[in-house]
């Protein structure tokens, strides 16, 4: 964390030296771990007046959580298949109950990734809107009308798609952000009527049930993984169990129900990232057997990711399983891995350099 703070401070200093900067309008943005750090930087560096965070929310270091003294603007973004989707959604309650932060949450169709430039533009536009509301810059009625139209179109599109819960969330934002205007009055009435509807009540019950199921599943997988790793033994039944579980999730992901499909994608994403991070840690500490299990699970939960097979090949080689290592390396290449230099410079593959199959694989790489 301290290294990140040092780097960010140098970047901020560089920007201020090279450009004319409005000191009241300095923003930070980040994705995933960078999103967590952008918030931490805003908590520590009071000159940061707004944060755009995508794919992750609160800092891991609890010393940098926003407090009652925090009053920056926060625009959160998350794909509906992002493992941190629920966390980002829950930030709204955290900010309103514990801080003075004004926040907004925008969803998009996608996984753990940045959205397209159009949504990043919307994030900046929302910050500009709030900056006008705070009278830091002059109000612009043409701009207000432009944002009102975009907001109305967003709400209409969510209602047309049957996303009642998201539509009402955006209505709440509109009633707050355009307070004192005819548009806000219109949104407030629409919000009141919509919240009383049976469709909304049904959507909320469905959302709460889905969120509880997803959280229970994540805890189940996390606990089972800890039990296996901490037991000191890695039975074959463990991998079979993971095959069955990920297989069921993949079938759920590929079915027609969008809510359940998105939930399954988020859980698979969670398993993949969790096992990838833990596998990398075991590999660094030369616990190769444990790393093998983690990366094998990764290939089950995210079977198209070339890096999962490459990391599995490294772990297998480290544990002395040369044949299986070559098999995994071949799978990595079949899934798009194409860096001969990376493989040949990796010392862990020393034991298979003279393997005929390994040599044949190297001829396929650039």
N, C-alpha and C positions, 0 to 999 in steps of 0.2 A: 504493500500500500504506500509506504513512504517513497519508494522509487517512482511510483506513478504520480504522486503529488509533486515530486521534484520535476519530472518530465512535463507535467501539465503547467506548472508555474513557468518553466522556461518557454513553452509554447505561447503562453499568454503574454509573457514579456516580449517575445519576438513579434507577435501580432501588433502589440501596442507601439513598438518601435517603428514598424514598417507601414502602418496604416493609421489614419485618423479614426479614432474609436470613440463612440458614444459610451461613456463609462456607465450609463444607466441601462445599456442594452447589450450586455455581454452574455452570450448564451453558451451552454455546453451540450453536447449530444454524444450518444454512444449506443453501441449494440451489444447485447448479452452482458458479459463481464464489463465491457466498456460502458454500458448503460448504468450498471451499479456504481461504477466509479464516477460517472458524470454527476450522479446525485450526491455522492460523497464529497466531490469537489465543490459542489454548490453549497453544501452544508458547511464546509470548512472555509471556503473562499466567498465571503459575503458579496463580492462584486458580481458574482454570477446571478443574473436576475431570472433566468429561465433555463429549463432542461428539457431536451427531447430524448426520451429513453425508449429503446426498442428491444423487446425480447427478454427483459429481466428488470426487476424492480429495485428493492431495497439493497443497500450495501451489505456485504457479508460481515463486515466489521461493524458491530453494533455501536461503536463509539461515534459513528458518522451517520446515525439515523436522523432524519428530520425531527425537529422538536417544536415546542410551542413558539419558539423564536424564529422558526423558518418561515419565510414568506415569499419564496421564489415561485415562479410559474412552472407547472409540470405538464408536459404533453406525452402521454404514454401510447405506445403502439405495440400490437401483438397479433400475430397470425392466429387464425382459429385452430390451427394444428400445432401451435407452438407449445412445448412442454411447460412453459412459464405463463401460459395464457391465464389460468385462474389467479396466479399470483399478481399479474398485472391488473386484472379486474378488481381484485381486493384492495389495491392501492387507493382507490377512491374513498373507501371507508377509513383507511388509515389516515389519509391526509385530512379529511373533514373532522375526524374525532380527536386528532392529536397535534395538529399543526395549523398554521395560517396559509398553507400552500393552496393555491387554486389549481385544480387539476382537470385534465380531460383525458378520456380513454377512447382510442380509435382502433377498431378491429379491422382485419383484412383477411382475405382468403390466402393462406400461405402457412408455412411451417416456421422453423426457427431461422428467420432471415429478415433483412430490411425489406420494406415494401417498395413499390415503385416511386419514382420521383414526384408523382402527383400527390401522394399522401404526405411526403416530406414537405412539399409546398404548403399543403393544408396546415401542417403543424406550425410552420413559420407564420402563416396568415393568422392562425389563432393567437399566437404570441403577440403579433402586431395589434390585433383586436384588443387584447387585454392591456397592452401598453397604452392604447388610446383610452380605454376605460379608466385607467389609473392616471390619466392626464399627463403622462410623461411626454407624449407627442400629441399634436393637434388632432382632433377628431376629423374624419373624412367621411362624409355622408355617402359618397359614391362607393367607397370601400365597404361601409356598413351594408349597403344594399346588395353589393356583390356577395358578401359573406352570408347574408340572410337567404339569398337565393340558393347558394350552395348547400346551406344547412337544410332548407326545405326539401331540396332534391334528395339529399342524403336520407332524410327521414322517410320521404315517400318511397325511396328504393328499398329501404328496410321493411316497410309495411307491405310492399308488393311482394317481397320475397318471403313473407311470413315470419320475419325476425322481430317479433313484437317486443321482446325484452330490450334488444339493441335500439330499436326505434324510440322507445320510451326513455332510455338512457340519454339519447341525443336530444330528446325534447327537454329533459331536465337541464342539460347543458345550455340549450338555447334560451330557456326562461331565465337562467342566471346570467348568461353572457350579454344578453340584450336588454337587461333590466331597465324598465321605465319607457320602453318603446312599444308601439303597436304590435310589432312582431313578437315581443316577449309576452304581451297579453294574449295574443293568439295562441302561442305555444303553451302558456299556462292553462288555458281552457282545454286545449287538445290533450294536454298531459292529465288533467283532472278527469276528463271523460275516459281516456284510455286506461288509466289505472283502475277504474271501476269495472272495466269490461271483463267478461268471463275468459276471453282469449288471453288477456294479460295474466290473470290469476293462474290459468292453466300453464302458461309459459313459465311463470315464476316457480311453480311447483316442479315442473319438468327440469328447470335449470338447477334448483336446489338438490334434487335427486341425483342429477348427473354429476354435479360438483362433489357430492358426498361419495358417490361410487368411485369417481376418479381419485379422490384423496385416499380412500381405503385401499384401492389397487396399488397406488404408489407406495404406501406404507407396507403393504404385504410384500411387494417385490424388494423393497429396501431391507426389510427385516429378514427375509429368506436369504438374501445375498450375504448379509452379515453373519447369519447362522452358519452357512456353508463355509465361508472364508475363515471364520473364527474357530470352527470345529477342528481344524488341523488336517482334515482329510477331504478329498474331492471325489466323491463317489460318482460312478457313471450315471446313477439315477438323477443326479443334480442337473446334468445337461439334458436328459430326457424330459425332466420337469419343465425346464426352460423352453424346450422345443414345443411342448404342448401348450404352454402359456402364450408364447409369442405367436404360435400358429392360430390360436383362438382370437388373439387381438388382430392379427392380419385379416382374418375372415370378417371380423366386425368392422374393420377399417374399410373393407372393400364392398360392404353392403350399401343399400340405398338410403338408409336413414342418415341424414347429414349430421345430426347432433351426435349420434353414437359413433359414426365414422370419424368425426373430428376428435372425439374423446379418445378413441382407440389410437389414432395417430399421435396424440399428445403423450399417451402412456408409452407407446413404442419409442417415441422421441426421448422421453425421460429415461427409459431403460438404456437406450443406446448411449446417451451422453454420460449417464452415471457410470456405466460399465467401461466406457472409453477412458474417463478420467481416473477411475480406480485402477484399470488395467495399466495405464501409463505410470501410475505411482508404483504399482507392484513391479513393473518392468525396471524402472529406475533403481529400485532397491534389490533387484535380482531375485525376486520371488516369482520365478518364471512359471511355475505350475499354476499359481493363482492368476497370473496375467493371462495365461492361456484360456482359463475358464471365462474371464471377463471378456476377452476379445472374441471367443466363440459365441458368447451371448450377443455381442455386437453384430456378428454376421447373421444372427437369427432375427434380431429386431430391426436391422437396417442392412438388408442383404445386397443393396446396390452400391454401397459405399466401398470404394476400392481401398481406402485407408484401413478399414476394419480387417480386411484379409491380409494386408501388408503387415499390420501390427501383430496379427495372429501368427504369421510366418516368422517374424522376429522372435516372438515369445516361444514358439515351438522349437526353434533352433537353439535358443538359450537353454531350454530344458532338455536338449539332447535328442529331440525327435526329428531327425533329418528328413526322413521320407515325408512325414506330415508337413514339415516346414516347406518343402518344395511344392507339395500339393496346394498349400495356402498361398504361396507366392504365385503359382500358376493361376489361381483364382483371382488374385489381385490384378494380374495382367489382363485376364479375361474381362474384368470389370473396369478397365481403363487405365490402370497404373502403367506408366510408360517412362520411368526415369532410371536408366541403366546406371548413371552416376550415383544415384541415391543408394541403390542396392550394393554396388561394388565398393562404395566407401563405408558401408556399415560393417563394423568388425564382427558383429554377431554371426554373420553368415560365413565366417572363416571355415567352419567345419564342413560346409557343403560346396566349397568353391570347385572341387574336382569332380563333383557329381555330374554325370552326363546329362541328366535332365535339367540341372541348374544351368549348365553351359548352353543348352538348347534354348532355355528361356531367355538368357541374356542376349542371344542373337535376335530375339523379337523386339528388344528394347532399343530406344534411341540413345 
